[in-house]
Amino acid sequence: MTVIIGCGNLLRSDDGAGPMLIRKLWELGVPPGVRLADGGTAGMDVAFQIGDAEELILVDVCETGAEPGTIYELPGEEVETPPLKDVNLHDFRWDNAIALGRWLLKSRFPKKVTVFLIEAENLSHGFGLSSTVEAAIERLANELLQRLGGIVSET
Amino acid sequence: MKKQEVISKSKKKEIKVHSLGRVEGDLDVKVTIEDGVVVDAWTEATMFRGFEMILKGKDPQAGLIVTPRICGICGGSHLTKAVYALDTAWNTEVPPNATLIRNIGQAVETLQSIPRWFYALFAIGLTHQNYASSRLYDEVVRRWAPFEGEHYEIGVTVSAKPVEIYAIFGGQWPHSSFMVPGGVVSAPTLSDVTRSISILEYFRENWLEKILLGSSIERWLENKTWEDVLAWLDEKPEHRNSALGLFIRYSMEIGLAKYGAGPGRYLAVGNFFHSQKYRYPTIEGRNAALFARSGVFDGEEYHDFDQSRIREDHTHSFYRGSGSLHPFEGVTDPIDPVEGQKEGKYTFAKAPRYDLPGVGEISLEVGPLARQVIAGRPGAEEWQDYDPLFLNIIKEVGPNALVRVLARLHEAAKYYLRVREWLKQIDLNEKFYIKPTELPEGRGFGATEAARGALADWIEIKDGKIENYQVVTPTAWNISPRDRFGKRGPIETAMIGVPIRDPENPVELAHIAQSYDSCLVCTVHAYDAKSHKELAKYEVVKF
């Protein structure tokens, strides 16, 4: 099984790209063996979504100074953030969740973790994605469906 | 998609990733210490909370989507009060099944929070090296040390179980929007109900009775007084050695029973509705239909809760002007903190107050202790929750950090029983939703008890759009700053008089902040009252 988790806060404009991508994939329809989850801002629960998955795909936004809408693909080990001892339950993100999952799930932890990051344009308070990030999640949705053997929409 | 647009990066580089979690941002608690005792305190929320502005002008149902995202750890509670705000504004009919499922969702989210908060947030502080001389220290570390303690892992793992029940009825947890005006959108089957029961039993067998209580739920709930609790401790080794038993004994030894009282005045807005008595939700009919009652306890007497008596004072908050408004009249007009500081303002949190008849506006503590004190009010209907234990405890030993934590652990037993009962009452052949008429004008009030306390929404609808939306969170009640009379908020009050063993390492202050479980990442800054020099900065889970 492959689990795709979109993380982010819908109340912070482009930070909602992860959850919005999950909705897009849901509408397009994913092939059997793929499970979608809206990770939102609840970091620790990301870890509980991934037990027994072969592969985990995480999607979030980033801020690197690159062109808005740029999509990065990173191996999970590169962004995993241990140690966990300093982490506050109220400030727990998915990069901590990967580390938590590895500790908690042991052999049930996914063999492969891939992280997609979308360069944000606007992270201010508000609801709705900028058009560049909207286009980026469209591209990423199709890319993911292609890789997972799903039907790609004609756009 | 063109492959080259996917840039593979294997070399390490500083990338700021997001999940900008809590809209409210961080909490700084500043205290001044004189001769080893805290003499003053200020709570400062350092980030602006702007969701009221996001909601203005939106579709009335936007609150169901937006408010569950205010918090990454109590979204179901936000959904619960948002839906009741709309139910009351639109005069909906809510079928009994929907009320039961809403109750279940609300309760399992709180059940989830109890072990997660205890192990991942609170008990970590108990393993602090400051307590190494305690006789029980080695045992506490053996059990509760983060990631290594014997019970830490089971506690964190089991915390995921109750919300599996939420996901069965709500599609997902967190951030579900399955409660809608007029009911819920789920149509559960018999196997959904039986699966939920088996998950709940797993929670009881593997953690609640075996690890937390060391006794049956029923035996623990027989305790009606502090004396009963002490007798229960001595009754059996299993009781003494349970998590609850160890926590009580250790806390008494390390002094958690001696500080952190808070204002000693409590508010509960009430929780869980009688499925028949709240078929037609109204603001006025709310109190009489509550299973876990609402109310105010002023330290001496009980008073009925009336939402029209709530005010938000923003004299010391970074909003334009000063004054104290009811949330229906609430205004969110932020100003630059630098400007605000010139007027003596120091936080983005407003100061919720309750206008008690004959007394005036007072700060009130909310949370599990508040709920359990209100549960001790005599005169409950036969079907309502009546539980005198914590009224007795605060009278016998006073409120303190230990008692606040104990109230929260106590609720695990009560909530388990409630969910079990509601699951039994679902009638799979009856309705779960009745389509409401979407009224273009109206006012609504919805409230519930999140794990960490009273949570309420006020909505005003005009021309089919949101004219005004105000959310008052439990964190706002507890971390509220001073009001226009200069009166401190609950956590500010709880800090006063606390003896600090090591001013370079004021772990006592962290325990108090954690006992309130504010919904913000909390940092405590300690200053010397005479030199104004910063003595220590203490992030609540850092070692």
Interface residues (C-beta under 8 A of the other chain):
Chain A: C7 G8 N9 L10 L11 R12 D15 G18 P19 A37 D38 G39 G40 T41 A42 G43 M44 D45 F48 D60 V61 C62 E63 T64 T70 I71 Y72 E73 L74 P75 E78 V79 L84 K85 D86 V87 N88 L89 H90 D91 F92 R93 W94 D95 W103 L104 L117 A120 L123 H125 G126 F127 R139 L140 N142 E143 Q146
Chain B: M1 E5 V6 I7 S8 K9 S10 K12 K13 I15 K16 V17 H18 S19 L20 G21 R22 V23 F48 G50 F51 M53 I54 K58 A62 I65 V66 R69 I70 C71 G72 I73 G75 R116 W117 A120 L121 P146 F147 E153 V156 T157 A160 V163 Q172 W173 P174 H175 S518 C519 L520 V521 C522 E539 V540 V541 K542 F543
